[in-house]
Amino acid sequence: MDVGKIISNSFKYPFRNIKKLPILFVLFILAAIVPIGMILDNRYVTIFGVISFFIFILIVPGYLFSIVDIGVNEAAVMPSLNYKKNIYDTLRLLVLRIAYMIVPALIFFIALAAFGMSSVKMLSDFRIISFILAAGLVFFIVLITYIIFEVLLFFAKARLAYLNSLSEALKIHKVIGDIRNIGIVNIFTWLLFMAVLLIVASYISSLVIMIPYVGFLIYMVVVIPTLESIGNYSLGLLYSNIVDKDESLDKFEREIALLKYFD
């Protein structure tokens, strides 16, 4: 599937599932209760909101991950809510993120330790320019490392959705192979267009915040989940280019696997 079709189908996806889209809206209400409680200055609403937010972070990442899975299989349904599976997937995603952030964290602490020892001397000697250059270099190294592993994590998530294996998703060399198979140019084009379109859509839709009283709630509960569904489905469709080339899982088996989303 070419990039243009991926982007087009992604933006159509939530609106093809109007009947099930409210599932996402209800889930994101859980995240909106805390700020509502703070605005109302109501302790009980805030406490309930904290509990609701905990439920939100347990369920929603796993549910959005199901949308990636739908995209990988090039289907167009909105997954049903499955608490057990969604929480299980959330925990797997958490393990995946921790694993992929180990290297950036190590680079950060090593760079910080090395810079910390020399920064004091530079400041005491009033070498301000040297200090700024050194700080900039450290920041650049840490940032580049973080971006690289964030991109790897992005496609590891799609690999996890396809193979349903955490151990496979943790194989960085395999993830790099997936990126090569998709094509760096295709990925860059996809990232560029999706980023621009999502930013524009987010900016335009953010105008609803200006609606008195309910604007913030509409943005939190309707706009954000809709954009999240578009982004996750788009990732799945992009990864489906690998799936189409993979003969280890035929189309019939993938269609059977998709039946779980029609509950």
Summary of the structure (lengths in Angstrom):
residues: 263
radius of gyration: 21.4
end to end distance: 27.8
largest distance: 70.2
contacts: 797
relative contact order: 0.15
helix: 85%
strand: 0%
